[in-house]
Amino acid sequence: MSKGLIGKRSIIYTLSKIISAILSLLSISLFTRIFDADAYGQYLLFISYVTLICSLFFWWHRLSVYRYYHKYKDQYSSFLKTSYISFFIIVLVLLSASIAIYFWPFENQELIFGLIPFCIFAAIFKSNFDLNQSLFNISRRDYLFCFNIIFRPLLFVSLSLIFHQYLKIYDHALMYAFIMSFFLIAIISDFLIFKNTLVGGFEKKIITKFYSYGFPLTGLFIFDYILTFSDRLLIGHYLGSEMVGMYGANYDLIKMMVLFGMVIQGYIIYPELNKTFEKNNIIEVKKLMTFNLNIFATVFLPLCIFIIYFNDSISSLFIGNQFTRQSSELIPIFSIIFLLWGLKIHHIDYIFQLKEKTSVSMYILFFGSLINLILNFILIPRMELIGASYATLSSYFMILLVSFIISRNFLKVKIDIHIIAKTIIFLGFGLIFSNILGRYFQNEVLSMIAFLVIYITLTFKFNYYSLKPFLSKLYF
């Protein structure tokens, strides 16, 4: 791919994710003002169940398709048909399993049986959407990929408002909008992917490769699910859905603010890593990985410091009043959590994926999810929402530490200490100066601007030269 095309692609991805992030901020701000904490908490629990189904049945398949696209690019039609035939086989297995559940004796059967169809169809449509997006991304169909990134959340917000404001559906408006938005976009994308694809057929060797690489990831995703959602489920069990709403609103806000840039970086750099690795250019892979780590140091670490320092202003701006009761305590912890988690999944995990050592990640996540689950059981009844956040922080830190140590056995990536040290110094100057201005003028906005101006100016003057080669290659 030419330098011009890479730069154009980077701009498209960045703009689409920024627009998507704005829509996500809008939705959190809007929903925490028009829905009460209980209704929002029920929606978050619904998302938790949908994610569980996706992690059990679909995620391993999508990641396998994404991983082996370049390997089977010369057999594109067969690869494509094998990918979607295997997807619909998984759908049939899921539907069969859901039917069997109806014969199992549960407490609160009416509630569970009423929720199952919503969760099943939401998981199918979301997984179809995610599979399409993976193919659009890896095949460089950037305009379609980015259009979906923007239009899907826009459709979700619009449908939510229609259901709530005009159809007067209050309790399940978000669930209905979630399902319909994924369904409509997935169907259109399916048509565009298969348009003019006539040749090729199901290839056993391709699905065998999918299975051998991806299926062990099911364990990985289950443990990831425990890490990500066990806190919400246990908060719901011990404290009720209203507290889930409060916890989840702050959690989702900071997750979106911290991780959305990491996702952009991943969309840009992972296809380049994948292609370079398949060419067996390990030296270039190491350089790309070092650059990726430098982006974490110079962009995402300062972002988290900014969120921590100005958390009161951020929560009052983006979250409704009934959701901000413990924001000043939760937001700093969540900021650190997502910095650690982003570094793990958008940097260290690339090593395990490229080296086809995904089973190692599974064992590490098993260790971390066990710690997380135990700490949640201990801390949530005693410390409530803060206990859940401490449990997640502790487990994420242990996972990152173990992942880093083990990953260096497969690929030793250079850590640029000079860039990290300079970043810390620049952040110190920014915090000191913004604090002085804040005390003197009593103006939080002025303090924010001062912090950003000082840090960005120093970074461009003293760190930009080190980052410039790959910035020019990947972004401009």
Contacts in CASP RR format, 6 or more apart in sequence:
PFRMAT RR
TARGET T0000
AUTHOR 0000-0000-0000
METHOD contacts of the structure
MODEL  1
MSKGLIGKRSIIYTLSKIISAILSLLSISLFTRIFDADAYGQYLLFISYV
TLICSLFFWWHRLSVYRYYHKYKDQYSSFLKTSYISFFIIVLVLLSASIA
IYFWPFENQELIFGLIPFCIFAAIFKSNFDLNQSLFNISRRDYLFCFNII
FRPLLFVSLSLIFHQYLKIYDHALMYAFIMSFFLIAIISDFLIFKNTLVG
GFEKKIITKFYSYGFPLTGLFIFDYILTFSDRLLIGHYLGSEMVGMYGAN
YDLIKMMVLFGMVIQGYIIYPELNKTFEKNNIIEVKKLMTFNLNIFATVF
LPLCIFIIYFNDSISSLFIGNQFTRQSSELIPIFSIIFLLWGLKIHHIDY
IFQLKEKTSVSMYILFFGSLINLILNFILIPRMELIGASYATLSSYFMIL
LVSFIISRNFLKVKIDIHIIAKTIIFLGFGLIFSNILGRYFQNEVLSMIA
FLVIYITLTFKFNYYSLKPFLSKLYF
1 9 0 8 1.000
1 140 0 8 1.000
3 472 0 8 1.000
3 473 0 8 1.000
6 272 0 8 1.000
6 473 0 8 1.000
6 474 0 8 1.000
6 475 0 8 1.000
7 474 0 8 1.000
7 475 0 8 1.000
7 476 0 8 1.000
9 140 0 8 1.000
9 142 0 8 1.000
9 268 0 8 1.000
10 268 0 8 1.000
10 474 0 8 1.000
10 475 0 8 1.000
10 476 0 8 1.000
11 475 0 8 1.000
12 142 0 8 1.000
12 143 0 8 1.000
12 146 0 8 1.000
13 142 0 8 1.000
13 145 0 8 1.000
13 146 0 8 1.000
13 264 0 8 1.000
13 267 0 8 1.000
13 268 0 8 1.000
14 264 0 8 1.000
14 475 0 8 1.000
15 146 0 8 1.000
16 145 0 8 1.000
16 146 0 8 1.000
16 147 0 8 1.000
16 149 0 8 1.000
16 150 0 8 1.000
17 149 0 8 1.000
17 260 0 8 1.000
17 261 0 8 1.000
17 263 0 8 1.000
17 264 0 8 1.000
17 267 0 8 1.000
19 149 0 8 1.000
19 150 0 8 1.000
20 149 0 8 1.000
20 150 0 8 1.000
20 153 0 8 1.000
20 260 0 8 1.000
21 256 0 8 1.000
21 257 0 8 1.000
21 260 0 8 1.000
21 261 0 8 1.000
23 150 0 8 1.000
23 153 0 8 1.000
23 154 0 8 1.000
23 157 0 8 1.000
24 153 0 8 1.000
24 256 0 8 1.000
24 260 0 8 1.000
25 253 0 8 1.000
25 256 0 8 1.000
25 257 0 8 1.000
25 318 0 8 1.000
26 157 0 8 1.000
27 153 0 8 1.000
27 156 0 8 1.000
27 157 0 8 1.000
27 160 0 8 1.000
28 249 0 8 1.000
28 252 0 8 1.000
28 253 0 8 1.000
28 256 0 8 1.000
28 318 0 8 1.000
28 319 0 8 1.000
29 317 0 8 1.000
29 318 0 8 1.000
29 319 0 8 1.000
29 320 0 8 1.000
30 157 0 8 1.000
30 161 0 8 1.000
31 40 0 8 1.000
31 160 0 8 1.000
31 174 0 8 1.000
32 40 0 8 1.000
32 249 0 8 1.000
32 319 0 8 1.000
32 320 0 8 1.000
32 322 0 8 1.000
32 323 0 8 1.000
33 320 0 8 1.000
34 164 0 8 1.000
35 43 0 8 1.000
35 164 0 8 1.000
35 170 0 8 1.000
35 173 0 8 1.000
35 174 0 8 1.000
36 242 0 8 1.000
36 322 0 8 1.000
37 241 0 8 1.000
37 242 0 8 1.000
37 243 0 8 1.000
37 245 0 8 1.000
37 246 0 8 1.000
37 249 0 8 1.000
37 322 0 8 1.000
37 323 0 8 1.000
38 241 0 8 1.000
38 242 0 8 1.000
38 245 0 8 1.000
39 170 0 8 1.000
39 171 0 8 1.000
39 174 0 8 1.000
40 174 0 8 1.000
40 245 0 8 1.000
40 249 0 8 1.000
40 323 0 8 1.000
41 241 0 8 1.000
41 242 0 8 1.000
41 244 0 8 1.000
41 245 0 8 1.000
41 248 0 8 1.000
42 171 0 8 1.000
42 241 0 8 1.000
42 244 0 8 1.000
43 174 0 8 1.000
43 175 0 8 1.000
43 178 0 8 1.000
44 232 0 8 1.000
44 244 0 8 1.000
44 245 0 8 1.000
44 248 0 8 1.000
44 252 0 8 1.000
45 232 0 8 1.000
45 233 0 8 1.000
45 236 0 8 1.000
45 241 0 8 1.000
45 244 0 8 1.000
46 115 0 8 1.000
46 118 0 8 1.000
46 119 0 8 1.000
46 122 0 8 1.000
46 174 0 8 1.000
46 175 0 8 1.000
46 178 0 8 1.000
47 178 0 8 1.000
48 229 0 8 1.000
48 232 0 8 1.000
48 233 0 8 1.000
49 115 0 8 1.000
49 119 0 8 1.000
50 119 0 8 1.000
50 122 0 8 1.000
50 123 0 8 1.000
50 126 0 8 1.000
50 178 0 8 1.000
51 225 0 8 1.000
51 228 0 8 1.000
51 229 0 8 1.000
52 225 0 8 1.000
52 229 0 8 1.000
53 94 0 8 1.000
53 119 0 8 1.000
53 120 0 8 1.000
53 123 0 8 1.000
54 123 0 8 1.000
54 126 0 8 1.000
54 127 0 8 1.000
54 130 0 8 1.000
55 218 0 8 1.000
55 221 0 8 1.000
55 222 0 8 1.000
55 224 0 8 1.000
55 225 0 8 1.000
56 218 0 8 1.000
56 221 0 8 1.000
56 222 0 8 1.000
57 90 0 8 1.000
57 93 0 8 1.000
57 94 0 8 1.000
57 123 0 8 1.000
57 127 0 8 1.000
58 87 0 8 1.000
58 90 0 8 1.000
58 123 0 8 1.000
58 127 0 8 1.000
58 130 0 8 1.000
58 131 0 8 1.000
59 127 0 8 1.000
59 217 0 8 1.000
59 218 0 8 1.000
59 221 0 8 1.000
60 214 0 8 1.000
60 215 0 8 1.000
60 216 0 8 1.000
60 217 0 8 1.000
60 218 0 8 1.000
60 221 0 8 1.000
61 83 0 8 1.000
61 86 0 8 1.000
61 87 0 8 1.000
61 90 0 8 1.000
61 131 0 8 1.000
61 210 0 8 1.000
61 214 0 8 1.000
62 127 0 8 1.000
62 130 0 8 1.000
62 131 0 8 1.000
62 134 0 8 1.000
63 134 0 8 1.000
63 214 0 8 1.000
63 217 0 8 1.000
63 353 0 8 1.000
64 209 0 8 1.000
64 210 0 8 1.000
64 211 0 8 1.000
64 213 0 8 1.000
64 214 0 8 1.000
64 217 0 8 1.000
65 83 0 8 1.000
65 131 0 8 1.000
65 134 0 8 1.000
65 135 0 8 1.000
65 210 0 8 1.000
66 134 0 8 1.000
66 135 0 8 1.000
66 137 0 8 1.000
66 138 0 8 1.000
67 213 0 8 1.000
67 214 0 8 1.000
67 274 0 8 1.000
67 353 0 8 1.000
68 79 0 8 1.000
68 206 0 8 1.000
68 209 0 8 1.000
68 210 0 8 1.000
68 213 0 8 1.000
69 79 0 8 1.000
69 135 0 8 1.000
69 138 0 8 1.000
69 139 0 8 1.000
70 138 0 8 1.000
70 274 0 8 1.000
70 275 0 8 1.000
70 278 0 8 1.000
71 209 0 8 1.000
71 278 0 8 1.000
72 78 0 8 1.000
72 79 0 8 1.000
72 206 0 8 1.000
73 79 0 8 1.000
75 200 0 8 1.000
75 203 0 8 1.000
75 206 0 8 1.000
77 197 0 8 1.000
77 198 0 8 1.000
77 199 0 8 1.000
77 200 0 8 1.000
77 201 0 8 1.000
78 200 0 8 1.000
78 201 0 8 1.000
78 202 0 8 1.000
78 203 0 8 1.000
78 206 0 8 1.000
79 203 0 8 1.000
79 206 0 8 1.000
80 135 0 8 1.000
80 193 0 8 1.000
80 194 0 8 1.000
80 197 0 8 1.000
81 197 0 8 1.000
81 200 0 8 1.000
81 201 0 8 1.000
81 202 0 8 1.000
82 201 0 8 1.000
82 202 0 8 1.000
82 203 0 8 1.000
82 206 0 8 1.000
82 207 0 8 1.000
82 210 0 8 1.000
83 131 0 8 1.000
83 135 0 8 1.000
83 206 0 8 1.000
83 210 0 8 1.000
84 131 0 8 1.000
84 190 0 8 1.000
84 194 0 8 1.000
85 202 0 8 1.000
86 207 0 8 1.000
86 210 0 8 1.000
87 127 0 8 1.000
87 128 0 8 1.000
87 131 0 8 1.000
91 124 0 8 1.000
94 120 0 8 1.000
94 123 0 8 1.000
94 124 0 8 1.000
95 120 0 8 1.000
98 116 0 8 1.000
98 117 0 8 1.000
98 120 0 8 1.000
101 116 0 8 1.000
102 113 0 8 1.000
102 116 0 8 1.000
106 112 0 8 1.000
106 113 0 8 1.000
118 172 0 8 1.000
118 175 0 8 1.000
118 179 0 8 1.000
121 179 0 8 1.000
121 183 0 8 1.000
122 175 0 8 1.000
122 178 0 8 1.000
122 179 0 8 1.000
122 182 0 8 1.000
125 179 0 8 1.000
125 182 0 8 1.000
125 183 0 8 1.000
125 186 0 8 1.000
126 182 0 8 1.000
128 182 0 8 1.000
128 186 0 8 1.000
128 189 0 8 1.000
128 190 0 8 1.000
129 148 0 8 1.000
129 152 0 8 1.000
129 182 0 8 1.000
129 185 0 8 1.000
129 186 0 8 1.000
129 189 0 8 1.000
132 148 0 8 1.000
132 186 0 8 1.000
132 189 0 8 1.000
132 190 0 8 1.000
132 193 0 8 1.000
133 145 0 8 1.000
133 148 0 8 1.000
133 149 0 8 1.000
133 189 0 8 1.000
135 141 0 8 1.000
135 193 0 8 1.000
136 142 0 8 1.000
136 144 0 8 1.000
136 145 0 8 1.000
136 148 0 8 1.000
136 189 0 8 1.000
136 193 0 8 1.000
137 145 0 8 1.000
137 267 0 8 1.000
137 271 0 8 1.000
138 271 0 8 1.000
138 274 0 8 1.000
140 271 0 8 1.000
144 189 0 8 1.000
144 192 0 8 1.000
148 185 0 8 1.000
148 189 0 8 1.000
151 185 0 8 1.000
152 181 0 8 1.000
152 182 0 8 1.000
152 185 0 8 1.000
153 181 0 8 1.000
155 180 0 8 1.000
155 181 0 8 1.000
155 184 0 8 1.000
155 185 0 8 1.000
156 177 0 8 1.000
156 178 0 8 1.000
156 181 0 8 1.000
157 177 0 8 1.000
159 176 0 8 1.000
159 177 0 8 1.000
159 180 0 8 1.000
159 181 0 8 1.000
160 173 0 8 1.000
160 174 0 8 1.000
160 177 0 8 1.000
162 177 0 8 1.000
163 169 0 8 1.000
163 172 0 8 1.000
163 173 0 8 1.000
163 176 0 8 1.000
163 177 0 8 1.000
164 170 0 8 1.000
164 173 0 8 1.000
167 173 0 8 1.000
169 176 0 8 1.000
213 356 0 8 1.000
213 358 0 8 1.000
214 358 0 8 1.000
216 358 0 8 1.000
216 359 0 8 1.000
216 362 0 8 1.000
217 358 0 8 1.000
217 362 0 8 1.000
219 362 0 8 1.000
219 365 0 8 1.000
219 366 0 8 1.000
220 358 0 8 1.000
220 361 0 8 1.000
220 362 0 8 1.000
220 365 0 8 1.000
222 369 0 8 1.000
223 362 0 8 1.000
223 365 0 8 1.000
223 366 0 8 1.000
223 368 0 8 1.000
223 369 0 8 1.000
224 365 0 8 1.000
224 369 0 8 1.000
226 369 0 8 1.000
226 372 0 8 1.000
226 373 0 8 1.000
227 365 0 8 1.000
227 368 0 8 1.000
227 369 0 8 1.000
227 372 0 8 1.000
227 392 0 8 1.000
227 395 0 8 1.000
227 396 0 8 1.000
227 399 0 8 1.000
230 369 0 8 1.000
230 372 0 8 1.000
230 373 0 8 1.000
230 376 0 8 1.000
231 247 0 8 1.000
231 372 0 8 1.000
231 376 0 8 1.000
231 380 0 8 1.000
231 388 0 8 1.000
231 389 0 8 1.000
231 391 0 8 1.000
231 392 0 8 1.000
232 244 0 8 1.000
232 247 0 8 1.000
232 248 0 8 1.000
234 376 0 8 1.000
234 377 0 8 1.000
234 380 0 8 1.000
234 388 0 8 1.000
235 243 0 8 1.000
235 244 0 8 1.000
235 247 0 8 1.000
235 380 0 8 1.000
235 384 0 8 1.000
235 385 0 8 1.000
235 388 0 8 1.000
236 243 0 8 1.000
236 244 0 8 1.000
238 380 0 8 1.000
238 381 0 8 1.000
239 380 0 8 1.000
239 384 0 8 1.000
239 385 0 8 1.000
243 384 0 8 1.000
243 385 0 8 1.000
245 323 0 8 1.000
246 322 0 8 1.000
246 323 0 8 1.000
246 325 0 8 1.000
246 326 0 8 1.000
246 385 0 8 1.000
247 330 0 8 1.000
247 385 0 8 1.000
247 388 0 8 1.000
249 319 0 8 1.000
249 320 0 8 1.000
249 323 0 8 1.000
250 315 0 8 1.000
250 319 0 8 1.000
250 323 0 8 1.000
250 324 0 8 1.000
250 326 0 8 1.000
250 327 0 8 1.000
250 330 0 8 1.000
250 331 0 8 1.000
250 334 0 8 1.000
251 330 0 8 1.000
251 334 0 8 1.000
253 314 0 8 1.000
253 315 0 8 1.000
253 318 0 8 1.000
253 319 0 8 1.000
253 331 0 8 1.000
254 307 0 8 1.000
254 331 0 8 1.000
254 334 0 8 1.000
254 335 0 8 1.000
254 338 0 8 1.000
255 334 0 8 1.000
255 338 0 8 1.000
257 303 0 8 1.000
257 307 0 8 1.000
257 314 0 8 1.000
258 300 0 8 1.000
258 303 0 8 1.000
258 304 0 8 1.000
258 307 0 8 1.000
258 335 0 8 1.000
258 338 0 8 1.000
258 339 0 8 1.000
258 342 0 8 1.000
259 338 0 8 1.000
259 341 0 8 1.000
259 342 0 8 1.000
261 299 0 8 1.000
261 300 0 8 1.000
262 296 0 8 1.000
262 300 0 8 1.000
262 342 0 8 1.000
262 346 0 8 1.000
263 346 0 8 1.000
265 292 0 8 1.000
265 295 0 8 1.000
265 346 0 8 1.000
266 346 0 8 1.000
268 474 0 8 1.000
268 475 0 8 1.000
269 288 0 8 1.000
269 291 0 8 1.000
269 292 0 8 1.000
269 474 0 8 1.000
270 350 0 8 1.000
272 288 0 8 1.000
272 474 0 8 1.000
273 285 0 8 1.000
273 288 0 8 1.000
273 289 0 8 1.000
273 350 0 8 1.000
273 354 0 8 1.000
274 354 0 8 1.000
276 284 0 8 1.000
276 285 0 8 1.000
276 288 0 8 1.000
277 285 0 8 1.000
277 354 0 8 1.000
282 411 0 8 1.000
285 354 0 8 1.000
285 411 0 8 1.000
286 411 0 8 1.000
286 412 0 8 1.000
286 413 0 8 1.000
286 414 0 8 1.000
287 470 0 8 1.000
288 470 0 8 1.000
289 347 0 8 1.000
289 350 0 8 1.000
289 351 0 8 1.000
289 411 0 8 1.000
289 413 0 8 1.000
290 413 0 8 1.000
290 414 0 8 1.000
290 415 0 8 1.000
290 416 0 8 1.000
291 467 0 8 1.000
291 470 0 8 1.000
291 474 0 8 1.000
292 346 0 8 1.000
292 347 0 8 1.000
292 350 0 8 1.000
293 347 0 8 1.000
293 413 0 8 1.000
293 415 0 8 1.000
293 416 0 8 1.000
294 416 0 8 1.000
294 419 0 8 1.000
294 466 0 8 1.000
294 467 0 8 1.000
295 467 0 8 1.000
296 339 0 8 1.000
296 342 0 8 1.000
296 343 0 8 1.000
296 347 0 8 1.000
297 416 0 8 1.000
297 419 0 8 1.000
297 420 0 8 1.000
297 423 0 8 1.000
298 419 0 8 1.000
298 423 0 8 1.000
298 459 0 8 1.000
298 463 0 8 1.000
298 467 0 8 1.000
300 339 0 8 1.000
300 342 0 8 1.000
300 343 0 8 1.000
301 339 0 8 1.000
301 423 0 8 1.000
301 427 0 8 1.000
302 423 0 8 1.000
302 426 0 8 1.000
302 427 0 8 1.000
302 455 0 8 1.000
304 335 0 8 1.000
304 336 0 8 1.000
304 338 0 8 1.000
304 339 0 8 1.000
305 427 0 8 1.000
305 431 0 8 1.000
306 448 0 8 1.000
306 451 0 8 1.000
306 452 0 8 1.000
307 314 0 8 1.000
307 331 0 8 1.000
307 332 0 8 1.000
307 335 0 8 1.000
308 331 0 8 1.000
308 332 0 8 1.000
308 335 0 8 1.000
308 336 0 8 1.000
309 431 0 8 1.000
309 434 0 8 1.000
309 451 0 8 1.000
310 444 0 8 1.000
310 447 0 8 1.000
310 448 0 8 1.000
310 451 0 8 1.000
311 327 0 8 1.000
311 328 0 8 1.000
311 331 0 8 1.000
311 332 0 8 1.000
311 335 0 8 1.000
312 327 0 8 1.000
312 328 0 8 1.000
313 444 0 8 1.000
313 445 0 8 1.000
313 448 0 8 1.000
314 331 0 8 1.000
315 324 0 8 1.000
315 327 0 8 1.000
315 328 0 8 1.000
315 331 0 8 1.000
316 324 0 8 1.000
319 327 0 8 1.000
326 385 0 8 1.000
326 386 0 8 1.000
329 386 0 8 1.000
329 389 0 8 1.000
330 385 0 8 1.000
330 386 0 8 1.000
330 389 0 8 1.000
333 386 0 8 1.000
333 389 0 8 1.000
333 390 0 8 1.000
333 392 0 8 1.000
333 393 0 8 1.000
334 389 0 8 1.000
336 393 0 8 1.000
337 389 0 8 1.000
337 392 0 8 1.000
337 393 0 8 1.000
337 396 0 8 1.000
340 393 0 8 1.000
340 396 0 8 1.000
340 397 0 8 1.000
340 399 0 8 1.000
340 400 0 8 1.000
341 396 0 8 1.000
341 400 0 8 1.000
343 400 0 8 1.000
344 396 0 8 1.000
344 399 0 8 1.000
344 400 0 8 1.000
344 403 0 8 1.000
348 400 0 8 1.000
348 403 0 8 1.000
348 404 0 8 1.000
348 407 0 8 1.000
349 361 0 8 1.000
349 403 0 8 1.000
351 357 0 8 1.000
351 407 0 8 1.000
351 410 0 8 1.000
351 411 0 8 1.000
351 413 0 8 1.000
352 358 0 8 1.000
352 360 0 8 1.000
352 361 0 8 1.000
352 407 0 8 1.000
352 410 0 8 1.000
354 411 0 8 1.000
355 410 0 8 1.000
355 411 0 8 1.000
357 410 0 8 1.000
360 406 0 8 1.000
361 403 0 8 1.000
364 399 0 8 1.000
364 402 0 8 1.000
364 403 0 8 1.000
364 406 0 8 1.000
365 399 0 8 1.000
367 398 0 8 1.000
367 399 0 8 1.000
367 402 0 8 1.000
368 395 0 8 1.000
368 398 0 8 1.000
368 399 0 8 1.000
369 395 0 8 1.000
371 394 0 8 1.000
371 395 0 8 1.000
371 398 0 8 1.000
372 391 0 8 1.000
372 392 0 8 1.000
372 394 0 8 1.000
372 395 0 8 1.000
375 387 0 8 1.000
375 390 0 8 1.000
375 391 0 8 1.000
375 394 0 8 1.000
375 395 0 8 1.000
376 387 0 8 1.000
376 388 0 8 1.000
376 391 0 8 1.000
378 391 0 8 1.000
379 387 0 8 1.000
379 388 0 8 1.000
379 390 0 8 1.000
379 391 0 8 1.000
380 387 0 8 1.000
380 388 0 8 1.000
380 391 0 8 1.000
383 390 0 8 1.000
407 413 0 8 1.000
416 466 0 8 1.000
418 466 0 8 1.000
419 463 0 8 1.000
419 466 0 8 1.000
419 467 0 8 1.000
422 458 0 8 1.000
422 462 0 8 1.000
422 463 0 8 1.000
423 459 0 8 1.000
423 463 0 8 1.000
426 454 0 8 1.000
426 455 0 8 1.000
426 458 0 8 1.000
426 459 0 8 1.000
426 462 0 8 1.000
426 463 0 8 1.000
427 455 0 8 1.000
429 454 0 8 1.000
429 455 0 8 1.000
429 458 0 8 1.000
430 450 0 8 1.000
430 451 0 8 1.000
430 454 0 8 1.000
430 455 0 8 1.000
431 451 0 8 1.000
433 450 0 8 1.000
433 451 0 8 1.000
433 454 0 8 1.000
434 447 0 8 1.000
434 448 0 8 1.000
434 450 0 8 1.000
434 451 0 8 1.000
434 454 0 8 1.000
435 447 0 8 1.000
437 443 0 8 1.000
437 446 0 8 1.000
437 447 0 8 1.000
437 450 0 8 1.000
438 444 0 8 1.000
438 446 0 8 1.000
438 447 0 8 1.000
464 471 0 8 1.000
END
